[in-house]
Amino acid sequence: MIEIKNLKKSFGSNLVWENVTLSIPNGHTLAVIGKSGCGKSVLLKHINALMTPDKGEVLIDDVNIFDLNYVDLRIMRQRFGVLFQSAALFDSISAYENVAFPLRYFTKMTENKIHDRVMTCLDMVNLSDIGNKSTAELSGGMRKRVGLARAIVLEPDYLLYDEPTSGLDPETSNEINELINHFADNLNITSIVITHDMHSVLEIADYAAFLDEQKLSWYGKIEEIRHTQHDRLNSFIRASEYQI
Ligand SMILES: Nc1ncnc2c1ncn2[C@@H]1O[C@H](COP(=O)(O)OP(=O)(O)OP(=O)(O)O)[C@@H](O)[C@H]1O
């Protein structure tokens, strides 16, 4: 379980947000929404301690990750898969090698075991036939799927997604949303997704967190978002392309 308690972050005199408190039960998906610059990416970077807060805690199964030493933090980070906005693939190596990379870096698996695991993960994202292709040859949707295969290759408990459908057409976005749902439902992965896409929020999320006015302005179950009386959240939703 991920619990965020009373988190505050500023850069110099720029307060990003404060008093951020929320929790995500295991196997559920949280969507983080809000205007550009409200601090969604900064929040995501706190969850696996890529950034440290001014104040507050991020508890993973009751352990505050900011208390961990270097070795324990490295072990904790292996429980997280991350899909970056750009997919962040290495273009000089094949799709297969991109997915194999975390296994080579973090484990002592044999080549046979690496092969089996990489092919299983490529199969899960419906890309079992493209392993030898260079990632530079792939479409945006395929790159995201290779990024997803790499994110799950170490069998993480948690997946962090930074705008997984940005730049994709609606049909390809739906394919990515289906994969996110598949991972949550079948692999019991707890996910946090930053997105500007309200359609995706409704498709994939169990909970939503709305960052606004330098705080967590609204947090609740996704069913409640349709009936919220929160004016600023309502106008944020109305301004999105997708009307709920
Ligand atoms: N490394 C950093 N150093 C200084 N300021 C930063 C740093 N990272 C982010 N910020 C600032 O923190 C604030 C929140 O940025 P963040 O990238 O989290 O916003 P966001 O909600 O993800 O935006 P977008 O939707 O445009 O991606 C911004 O004012 C940004 O300039």
Ligand as a Chemical Component Dictionary entry (heavy atoms), coordinates in Angstrom:
data_LIG
# 
_chem_comp.id                   LIG 
_chem_comp.type                 NON-POLYMER 
_chem_comp.pdbx_formal_charge   0 
_chem_comp.three_letter_code    LIG 
# 
loop_
_chem_comp_atom.comp_id 
_chem_comp_atom.atom_id 
_chem_comp_atom.alt_atom_id 
_chem_comp_atom.type_symbol 
_chem_comp_atom.charge 
_chem_comp_atom.model_Cartn_x 
_chem_comp_atom.model_Cartn_y 
_chem_comp_atom.model_Cartn_z 
_chem_comp_atom.pdbx_ordinal 
LIG N1  N1  N 0 13.963 20.221 -10.772 1  
LIG C1  C1  C 0 13.223 21.327 -10.599 2  
LIG N2  N2  N 0 13.802 22.469 -10.161 3  
LIG C2  C2  C 0 13.075 23.587 -9.946  4  
LIG N3  N3  N 0 11.740 23.679 -10.178 5  
LIG C3  C3  C 0 11.123 22.571 -10.624 6  
LIG C4  C4  C 0 11.826 21.357 -10.865 7  
LIG N4  N4  N 0 10.935 20.418 -11.293 8  
LIG C5  C5  C 0 9.740  21.046 -11.338 9  
LIG N5  N5  N 0 9.835  22.325 -10.931 10 
LIG C6  C6  C 0 8.726  23.284 -10.798 11 
LIG O1  O1  O 0 7.692  22.649 -10.057 12 
LIG C7  C7  C 0 6.409  23.045 -10.555 13 
LIG C8  C8  C 0 5.620  21.793 -10.913 14 
LIG O2  O2  O 0 6.218  21.151 -12.050 15 
LIG P1  P1  P 0 5.675  19.776 -12.640 16 
LIG O3  O3  O 0 6.571  19.409 -13.773 17 
LIG O4  O4  O 0 5.508  18.789 -11.556 18 
LIG O5  O5  O 0 4.233  20.192 -13.194 19 
LIG P2  P2  P 0 3.182  19.298 -13.961 20 
LIG O6  O6  O 0 1.879  19.460 -13.268 21 
LIG O7  O7  O 0 3.710  17.905 -14.105 22 
LIG O8  O8  O 0 3.144  20.043 -15.382 23 
LIG P3  P3  P 0 2.793  19.492 -16.864 24 
LIG O9  O9  O 0 1.347  19.075 -16.831 25 
LIG O10 O10 O 0 3.007  20.695 -17.725 26 
LIG O11 O11 O 0 3.750  18.365 -17.165 27 
LIG C9  C9  C 0 6.686  23.980 -11.731 28 
LIG O12 O12 O 0 6.601  25.295 -11.259 29 
LIG C10 C10 C 0 8.088  23.645 -12.129 30 
LIG O13 O13 O 0 8.732  24.745 -12.710 31 
# 
loop_
_chem_comp_bond.comp_id 
_chem_comp_bond.atom_id_1 
_chem_comp_bond.atom_id_2 
_chem_comp_bond.value_order 
_chem_comp_bond.pdbx_ordinal 
LIG N1  C1  SING 1  
LIG C1  N2  SING 2  
LIG C1  C4  DOUB 3  
LIG N2  C2  DOUB 4  
LIG C2  N3  SING 5  
LIG N3  C3  DOUB 6  
LIG C3  C4  SING 7  
LIG C3  N5  SING 8  
LIG C4  N4  SING 9  
LIG N4  C5  DOUB 10 
LIG C5  N5  SING 11 
LIG N5  C6  SING 12 
LIG C6  O1  SING 13 
LIG C6  C10 SING 14 
LIG O1  C7  SING 15 
LIG C7  C8  SING 16 
LIG C7  C9  SING 17 
LIG C8  O2  SING 18 
LIG O2  P1  SING 19 
LIG P1  O3  DOUB 20 
LIG P1  O4  SING 21 
LIG P1  O5  SING 22 
LIG O5  P2  SING 23 
LIG P2  O6  DOUB 24 
LIG P2  O7  SING 25 
LIG P2  O8  SING 26 
LIG O8  P3  SING 27 
LIG P3  O9  DOUB 28 
LIG P3  O10 SING 29 
LIG P3  O11 SING 30 
LIG C9  O12 SING 31 
LIG C9  C10 SING 32 
LIG C10 O13 SING 33 
# 
